[in-house]
Amino acid sequence: MPYDRSVFVTRTAVEGVCFDFATSAADFIADWLFTPKPVAKASVKVTQADTSKLRLVETRKKTNSEADLVDEQLFTTNVDLEEHKLGAEVNPRDVRDADIPSMLSEARKAKLVTEHLLRQRENLAATLATTVGNYPADLTSAIATADRWDQPAGDPEANMVTANLALIARCGRMANALAIDVSTYLKLRTSPSFRTRTQYTNAGPISDEAMKAYFRVEYLVVGRAQYDSTVEGATRSIGGFWSTNAIFFVYNPSAALEDVSYGHMYLMNTPFWSKTTVDEKRNGPAGSMKRVEVGTEYKLGPGYVVASGDADFAAGYLFRTVL
């Protein structure tokens, strides 16, 4: 997972459980598109650079002449982290009478709460990443029905070239990663039209390696997390977060704040805090009720923008309705 364990710390065993669970929760992909960046305080000033460093500068100079100076146009962005927290209760009587008490322990409740925090974070990430208005006009497009990737007339390879040319013009880099929903992933793997394009001749579905080779990316990021969009008690309506979108993006796992990447997750270097309280007003034969709370502070945002005051993603290309 995209966490650098050496730059994040935990202070208690429960916080360690939460962090280890978050790093192993492979269904969630928010931390792939929004690379975790450790910060020490809730308000930080992030320095970024424009493309001035890509300019071609004359280097031929005689010994008796001065070298020309190169410049890098830097600008700063203020980032304010947002607080997120949830809690769960531990009933000591249920723990006492359970066949497997660990299923109702504080650590188990902390993992449950952490999963809910990750699910909301995935929702926030998907909303940001799939909103058309968060991209420059040249870095997003909808694919017409007849040209979608599972249709005979579709041309995903040409779409990939379009994305890379647009990204080079914006940030000087091609995409090295592709993010899609698990429903898109499964349909592409078994689509006769897509299999024909990749010249897949075996009986089984297309492999991940074949798909990465076709799209010329190093990383294939598949969002497998699901959520129920109905209220409790109603008929379940379970689906993914990323719909039929596909995002070609620049993935950079570095923890440095100024690196060019699709998105940044500014996250406290103590990524989770936890607190267990005893409610002495609510007692029973096995003891008092406990409340386990887990919280985190982070802010999701573009990892690269073209200028100060701009908030558009400039290191990723959003294709809508790819299927």
Summary of the structure (lengths in Angstrom):
residues: 323
radius of gyration: 23.5
end to end distance: 27.7
largest distance: 90.8
contacts: 963
relative contact order: 0.24
helix: 32%
strand: 28%
